[in-house]
Amino acid sequence: MKEWIALNMTPGVGPRAAAKLLERFGSAEAVYQAQRAELEKLRLLPEAVDSIIARDLHEKAEVELLNVRKLGGDILVLDDGVYPSLLREIYDPPIALYVKGAWSQCLDQPCIAIVGSRKCSTYGQNAALMLARDLAQRGVTVVSGFARGIDAAAHRGAIEGGGRTVGVLGTGIDEVYPRDHRKLADEILERGGALVSQFPLATPPVPENFPYRNRIISGLSLGVLVVEAAENSGSLITARLAIEQNREVFAVPGNITSRTSFGTNYLIKGAGAKLVQQWQDIAAELPPQIAARLLPPPLGAKKKEKSLADQLAMVPQGLTGFENSVFKLLSADDPAHIDALVDRSKLSISDLNSALLTLEMRDLVRALPGKCFVRKM
C-alpha cells in the first residue's frame, strides 16, 4: 500500500501521469522498480522521476497512513478490493482515495451527484434541498462537492431526509473548506455520511484542485444532476466529465432571464440532459433493477407524491389567522422583505414579527439576510 500512497504524494504525478505510469507498468510497486530511462520515456517532470528513483516518499507514506487513521479515516488504493467500483471505471481514477466516515455504506447504495452554483438563487437552493431529500429518503446516496450554495443545500437535503451524503473535498480530509462548513462536515459524519478526497493531508484549497475533485463527484455516481450553473460554471465541467464517463446527466430548468440558469438550460437544450422536475425523473433513468426498487412509493405511503407546485400551495394545519395570512404571502423562490410584508398583510410590525417567529420555529419559513423571508419546501 505504501507505494500507492507515495506515488499519489509524488510532485508532478497527477491523475493523467499516474494513469500513464500504471498503463505502462501495471502497479505502483512496479513503478518503483522501473529504470530511470523507462520513466523518462514517459515524459514525466524531472522532479517526479528523481523522487520515484530515490523512493524518498515511502517513509512519509507510512506516516501519512498512520495520521489518517488517527483522524478516524483510511486510505483506499486502486488495487484494493474495497476501492469504489464505479470510480475505478473512469479513465483516470485517483490512485489513492482518502475516506472518512461510513464510506462503504454510502457507496454501497446507488449514488446521484447534485451540483450547482455557489451563488445560487432561492429557487435553486430549494430545488436542490427538495430533490436531495426525496432521493435520500429512498436510499439514494447524495454526492456533492461540499461548496457553498447548491452543494451545501444538497448535503443538507439528504440529511433532512434521514439519508446519507458524501462530500468530495478539494482539500485534504483534515481540512474543512469553506471554514463555515465545519458544522456541516460534523453533521454529514454524524448522520452516517462520508468525506472523501484524493489529496494528501494538509492540502490547501488551491483552485487547480477542484477540477480534479469534480471527476470524483461524477465518477462515484450513476448520474449527475445540475441544479443551477452560470455560463462558465465548474458544474458544467462536472457534467462534461459525467458524459465522458458514460454517466447520466440531469438538469433542473431555470428562469431564462437568470444568469445561473444558462448552464442548466443549455444542458437540456444542447447536451441531451434529462429535464428534472421531481425525483422520479431521475429514478426512471437509472439501471432497471435500481429504478424498480426506487420508483414504488415508500412503505406506508398512501398519498400521491405531490408536485413542487402542490407543495407550495399547501397551507399547514394549526396556524392562527395572522400566521396563516403571512404564510400565504410567502413563496419558496421569491424572497419577501419585511417592509413589503407589513404593507401586504396590513398587520402591525409586532404581530408580523410574532407570526414570522412562529413560522420559523415550525420550520415553515426561512429568514434570509436583509430581513427577507421565504417558505421552506
Number of C-alpha atoms within 10 A of each C-alpha: 18 19 22 24 25 25 27 25 21 20 16 17 19 17 17 13 17 24 18 17 20 16 10 14 17 12 17 23 15 13 21 21 12 13 12 13 9 13 22 13 8 13 12 17 14 12 13 19 24 16 17 23 16 11 16 13 19 19 12 14 21 15 13 20 19 14 15 20 14 10 11 10 22 20 24 21 22 21 14 11 9 10 18 20 14 17 20 16 13 19 14 19 22 26 23 24 21 23 24 23 20 20 21 15 13 22 24 12 15 20 27 29 30 31 34 35 25 20 15 22 19 20 19 27 25 23 25 30 26 24 26 31 26 21 26 26 20 19 19 25 27 34 33 30 27 25 21 17 20 31 28 23 28 33 33 22 28 31 25 18 19 17 25 33 33 33 27 25 28 28 23 22 24 18 16 19 19 11 8 10 15 12 10 17 19 12 16 23 19 13 17 18 29 27 25 26 25 28 22 23 18 11 15 16 16 9 9 9 16 17 16 21 23 25 25 29 31 35 29 26 24 20 28 32 29 31 32 35 31 22 14 11 16 18 27 23 15 27 31 20 22 27 18 13 19 15 19 21 28 25 29 24 23 19 12 10 8 12 14 25 25 20 27 30 24 18 23 18 13 9 14 14 22 19 20 18 15 18 18 17 14 25 20 14 16 18 11 11 8 15 16 12 13 22 15 11 13 11 7 6 9 8 7 7 12 11 11 14 8 9 13 17 11 11 13 10 7 8 15 11 10 15 19 16 17 19 21 14 14 19 19 22 19 14 19 19 17 17 11 12 18 17 11 12 15 11 16 11 15 10 14 20 15 14 22 22 16 16 20 16 11 11 12 16 21 18 17 13 7 8 11 16 23 23 24 21 17
